[in-house]
Amino acid sequence: MLLEVGGIDNKLEEVYHTADALADVFSEYYWDAEKVNK
């Protein structure tokens, strides 16, 4: 999976906020899937 975050006009702080939001969503799905696979 490739996720490209940010663009030419984004500031680094904005990219960090996006990365944090993506990490939260991904971790929720990961731990839910982990429960199902046990």
PDB file of N, CA, C and O in Angstrom:
ATOM      1  N   MET A   1       0.850  -1.148   0.000  1.00  0.00           N
ATOM      2  CA  MET A   1       0.000   0.000   0.000  1.00  0.00           C
ATOM      3  C   MET A   1       0.906   1.223   0.000  1.00  0.00           C
ATOM      4  O   MET A   1       1.891   1.292   0.735  1.00  0.00           O
ATOM      5  N   LEU A   2       0.560   2.151  -0.813  1.00  0.00           N
ATOM      6  CA  LEU A   2       1.287   3.410  -0.891  1.00  0.00           C
ATOM      7  C   LEU A   2       0.327   4.538  -0.566  1.00  0.00           C
ATOM      8  O   LEU A   2      -0.712   4.691  -1.209  1.00  0.00           O
ATOM      9  N   LEU A   3       0.680   5.321   0.429  1.00  0.00           N
ATOM     10  CA  LEU A   3      -0.099   6.507   0.777  1.00  0.00           C
ATOM     11  C   LEU A   3       0.801   7.717   0.622  1.00  0.00           C
ATOM     12  O   LEU A   3       1.831   7.828   1.287  1.00  0.00           O
ATOM     13  N   GLU A   4       0.416   8.601  -0.239  1.00  0.00           N
ATOM     14  CA  GLU A   4       1.169   9.838  -0.389  1.00  0.00           C
ATOM     15  C   GLU A   4       0.436  10.912   0.398  1.00  0.00           C
ATOM     16  O   GLU A   4      -0.760  11.134   0.214  1.00  0.00           O
ATOM     17  N   VAL A   5       1.169  11.567   1.269  1.00  0.00           N
ATOM     18  CA  VAL A   5       0.575  12.543   2.175  1.00  0.00           C
ATOM     19  C   VAL A   5       1.166  13.913   1.879  1.00  0.00           C
ATOM     20  O   VAL A   5       2.378  14.075   1.739  1.00  0.00           O
ATOM     21  N   GLY A   6       0.287  14.878   1.789  1.00  0.00           N
ATOM     22  CA  GLY A   6       0.744  16.241   1.589  1.00  0.00           C
ATOM     23  C   GLY A   6       0.884  16.579   0.113  1.00  0.00           C
ATOM     24  O   GLY A   6       0.720  15.736  -0.769  1.00  0.00           O
ATOM     25  N   GLY A   7       1.182  17.796  -0.105  1.00  0.00           N
ATOM     26  CA  GLY A   7       1.358  18.286  -1.460  1.00  0.00           C
ATOM     27  C   GLY A   7       2.367  19.414  -1.462  1.00  0.00           C
ATOM     28  O   GLY A   7       2.981  19.728  -0.443  1.00  0.00           O
ATOM     29  N   ILE A   8       2.522  19.998  -2.596  1.00  0.00           N
ATOM     30  CA  ILE A   8       3.543  21.020  -2.765  1.00  0.00           C
ATOM     31  C   ILE A   8       3.294  22.252  -1.890  1.00  0.00           C
ATOM     32  O   ILE A   8       4.235  22.938  -1.490  1.00  0.00           O
ATOM     33  N   ASP A   9       2.026  22.524  -1.598  1.00  0.00           N
ATOM     34  CA  ASP A   9       1.691  23.724  -0.822  1.00  0.00           C
ATOM     35  C   ASP A   9       1.486  23.452   0.668  1.00  0.00           C
ATOM     36  O   ASP A   9       1.201  24.378   1.428  1.00  0.00           O
ATOM     37  N   ASN A  10       1.626  22.196   1.096  1.00  0.00           N
ATOM     38  CA  ASN A  10       1.423  21.871   2.506  1.00  0.00           C
ATOM     39  C   ASN A  10       2.673  22.153   3.322  1.00  0.00           C
ATOM     40  O   ASN A  10       3.801  22.022   2.848  1.00  0.00           O
ATOM     41  N   LYS A  11       2.432  22.543   4.558  1.00  0.00           N
ATOM     42  CA  LYS A  11       3.532  22.728   5.502  1.00  0.00           C
ATOM     43  C   LYS A  11       3.774  21.411   6.220  1.00  0.00           C
ATOM     44  O   LYS A  11       2.886  20.561   6.279  1.00  0.00           O
ATOM     45  N   LEU A  12       4.956  21.241   6.758  1.00  0.00           N
ATOM     46  CA  LEU A  12       5.327  20.001   7.423  1.00  0.00           C
ATOM     47  C   LEU A  12       4.386  19.703   8.591  1.00  0.00           C
ATOM     48  O   LEU A  12       4.039  18.545   8.823  1.00  0.00           O
ATOM     49  N   GLU A  13       3.979  20.716   9.313  1.00  0.00           N
ATOM     50  CA  GLU A  13       3.057  20.527  10.440  1.00  0.00           C
ATOM     51  C   GLU A  13       1.727  19.919   9.969  1.00  0.00           C
ATOM     52  O   GLU A  13       1.159  19.065  10.650  1.00  0.00           O
ATOM     53  N   GLU A  14       1.240  20.354   8.817  1.00  0.00           N
ATOM     54  CA  GLU A  14      -0.004  19.803   8.264  1.00  0.00           C
ATOM     55  C   GLU A  14       0.165  18.331   7.904  1.00  0.00           C
ATOM     56  O   GLU A  14      -0.749  17.531   8.107  1.00  0.00           O
ATOM     57  N   VAL A  15       1.315  17.977   7.379  1.00  0.00           N
ATOM     58  CA  VAL A  15       1.582  16.582   7.034  1.00  0.00           C
ATOM     59  C   VAL A  15       1.622  15.729   8.302  1.00  0.00           C
ATOM     60  O   VAL A  15       1.115  14.607   8.307  1.00  0.00           O
ATOM     61  N   TYR A  16       2.214  16.245   9.364  1.00  0.00           N
ATOM     62  CA  TYR A  16       2.256  15.515  10.638  1.00  0.00           C
ATOM     63  C   TYR A  16       0.848  15.274  11.182  1.00  0.00           C
ATOM     64  O   TYR A  16       0.559  14.188  11.685  1.00  0.00           O
ATOM     65  N   HIS A  17      -0.026  16.268  11.087  1.00  0.00           N
ATOM     66  CA  HIS A  17      -1.406  16.099  11.551  1.00  0.00           C
ATOM     67  C   HIS A  17      -2.121  15.014  10.742  1.00  0.00           C
ATOM     68  O   HIS A  17      -2.858  14.201  11.300  1.00  0.00           O
ATOM     69  N   THR A  18      -1.900  15.009   9.443  1.00  0.00           N
ATOM     70  CA  THR A  18      -2.501  13.992   8.589  1.00  0.00           C
ATOM     71  C   THR A  18      -1.967  12.607   8.933  1.00  0.00           C
ATOM     72  O   THR A  18      -2.735  11.646   8.993  1.00  0.00           O
ATOM     73  N   ALA A  19      -0.672  12.494   9.157  1.00  0.00           N
ATOM     74  CA  ALA A  19      -0.065  11.210   9.513  1.00  0.00           C
ATOM     75  C   ALA A  19      -0.627  10.696  10.836  1.00  0.00           C
ATOM     76  O   ALA A  19      -0.882   9.500  10.976  1.00  0.00           O
ATOM     77  N   ASP A  20      -0.817  11.573  11.791  1.00  0.00           N
ATOM     78  CA  ASP A  20      -1.404  11.175  13.078  1.00  0.00           C
ATOM     79  C   ASP A  20      -2.828  10.649  12.892  1.00  0.00           C
ATOM     80  O   ASP A  20      -3.196   9.633  13.483  1.00  0.00           O
ATOM     81  N   ALA A  21      -3.621  11.328  12.083  1.00  0.00           N
ATOM     82  CA  ALA A  21      -4.999  10.900  11.841  1.00  0.00           C
ATOM     83  C   ALA A  21      -5.027   9.546  11.129  1.00  0.00           C
ATOM     84  O   ALA A  21      -5.823   8.677  11.485  1.00  0.00           O
ATOM     85  N   LEU A  22      -4.174   9.361  10.136  1.00  0.00           N
ATOM     86  CA  LEU A  22      -4.114   8.081   9.431  1.00  0.00           C
ATOM     87  C   LEU A  22      -3.662   6.959  10.360  1.00  0.00           C
ATOM     88  O   LEU A  22      -4.175   5.843  10.276  1.00  0.00           O
ATOM     89  N   ALA A  23      -2.719   7.240  11.233  1.00  0.00           N
ATOM     90  CA  ALA A  23      -2.232   6.236  12.178  1.00  0.00           C
ATOM     91  C   ALA A  23      -3.345   5.811  13.135  1.00  0.00           C
ATOM     92  O   ALA A  23      -3.463   4.629  13.458  1.00  0.00           O
ATOM     93  N   ASP A  24      -4.153   6.753  13.587  1.00  0.00           N
ATOM     94  CA  ASP A  24      -5.270   6.423  14.476  1.00  0.00           C
ATOM     95  C   ASP A  24      -6.268   5.499  13.787  1.00  0.00           C
ATOM     96  O   ASP A  24      -6.701   4.505  14.370  1.00  0.00           O
ATOM     97  N   VAL A  25      -6.627   5.819  12.568  1.00  0.00           N
ATOM     98  CA  VAL A  25      -7.596   5.011  11.832  1.00  0.00           C
ATOM     99  C   VAL A  25      -7.011   3.633  11.538  1.00  0.00           C
ATOM    100  O   VAL A  25      -7.683   2.619  11.732  1.00  0.00           O
ATOM    101  N   PHE A  26      -5.771   3.589  11.072  1.00  0.00           N
ATOM    102  CA  PHE A  26      -5.142   2.311  10.741  1.00  0.00           C
ATOM    103  C   PHE A  26      -5.028   1.426  11.971  1.00  0.00           C
ATOM    104  O   PHE A  26      -5.279   0.224  11.883  1.00  0.00           O
ATOM    105  N   SER A  27      -4.656   1.986  13.114  1.00  0.00           N
ATOM    106  CA  SER A  27      -4.500   1.173  14.324  1.00  0.00           C
ATOM    107  C   SER A  27      -5.838   0.601  14.785  1.00  0.00           C
ATOM    108  O   SER A  27      -5.888  -0.526  15.276  1.00  0.00           O
ATOM    109  N   GLU A  28      -6.915   1.357  14.635  1.00  0.00           N
ATOM    110  CA  GLU A  28      -8.244   0.831  14.989  1.00  0.00           C
ATOM    111  C   GLU A  28      -8.576  -0.393  14.149  1.00  0.00           C
ATOM    112  O   GLU A  28      -8.992  -1.424  14.679  1.00  0.00           O
ATOM    113  N   TYR A  29      -8.392  -0.277  12.845  1.00  0.00           N
ATOM    114  CA  TYR A  29      -8.683  -1.405  11.961  1.00  0.00           C
ATOM    115  C   TYR A  29      -7.757  -2.583  12.240  1.00  0.00           C
ATOM    116  O   TYR A  29      -8.188  -3.735  12.202  1.00  0.00           O
ATOM    117  N   TYR A  30      -6.497  -2.303  12.516  1.00  0.00           N
ATOM    118  CA  TYR A  30      -5.529  -3.368  12.780  1.00  0.00           C
ATOM    119  C   TYR A  30      -5.916  -4.156  14.024  1.00  0.00           C
ATOM    120  O   TYR A  30      -5.943  -5.387  13.991  1.00  0.00           O
ATOM    121  N   TRP A  31      -6.213  -3.471  15.113  1.00  0.00           N
ATOM    122  CA  TRP A  31      -6.533  -4.179  16.355  1.00  0.00           C
ATOM    123  C   TRP A  31      -7.874  -4.889  16.273  1.00  0.00           C
ATOM    124  O   TRP A  31      -8.050  -5.937  16.896  1.00  0.00           O
ATOM    125  N   ASP A  32      -8.826  -4.343  15.518  1.00  0.00           N
ATOM    126  CA  ASP A  32     -10.089  -5.054  15.304  1.00  0.00           C
ATOM    127  C   ASP A  32      -9.849  -6.331  14.508  1.00  0.00           C
ATOM    128  O   ASP A  32     -10.435  -7.367  14.823  1.00  0.00           O
ATOM    129  N   ALA A  33      -9.016  -6.281  13.505  1.00  0.00           N
ATOM    130  CA  ALA A  33      -8.711  -7.458  12.702  1.00  0.00           C
ATOM    131  C   ALA A  33      -7.931  -8.477  13.535  1.00  0.00           C
ATOM    132  O   ALA A  33      -8.114  -9.683  13.369  1.00  0.00           O
ATOM    133  N   GLU A  34      -7.085  -8.011  14.407  1.00  0.00           N
ATOM    134  CA  GLU A  34      -6.301  -8.903  15.272  1.00  0.00           C
ATOM    135  C   GLU A  34      -7.231  -9.719  16.171  1.00  0.00           C
ATOM    136  O   GLU A  34      -6.994 -10.908  16.384  1.00  0.00           O
ATOM    137  N   LYS A  35      -8.280  -9.096  16.698  1.00  0.00           N
ATOM    138  CA  LYS A  35      -9.243  -9.792  17.551  1.00  0.00           C
ATOM    139  C   LYS A  35      -9.973 -10.886  16.781  1.00  0.00           C
ATOM    140  O   LYS A  35     -10.217 -11.970  17.310  1.00  0.00           O
ATOM    141  N   VAL A  36     -10.317 -10.598  15.536  1.00  0.00           N
ATOM    142  CA  VAL A  36     -11.060 -11.552  14.715  1.00  0.00           C
ATOM    143  C   VAL A  36     -10.190 -12.766  14.374  1.00  0.00           C
ATOM    144  O   VAL A  36     -10.684 -13.893  14.329  1.00  0.00           O
ATOM    145  N   ASN A  37      -8.927 -12.540  14.141  1.00  0.00           N
ATOM    146  CA  ASN A  37      -8.028 -13.621  13.709  1.00  0.00           C
ATOM    147  C   ASN A  37      -7.547 -14.513  14.824  1.00  0.00           C
ATOM    148  O   ASN A  37      -6.859 -15.497  14.552  1.00  0.00           O
ATOM    149  N   LYS A  38      -7.872 -14.220  16.058  1.00  0.00           N
ATOM    150  CA  LYS A  38      -7.407 -15.062  17.170  1.00  0.00           C
ATOM    151  C   LYS A  38      -8.329 -16.213  17.414  1.00  0.00           C
ATOM    152  O   LYS A  38      -8.086 -17.019  18.313  1.00  0.00           O
TER     153      LYS A  38
END
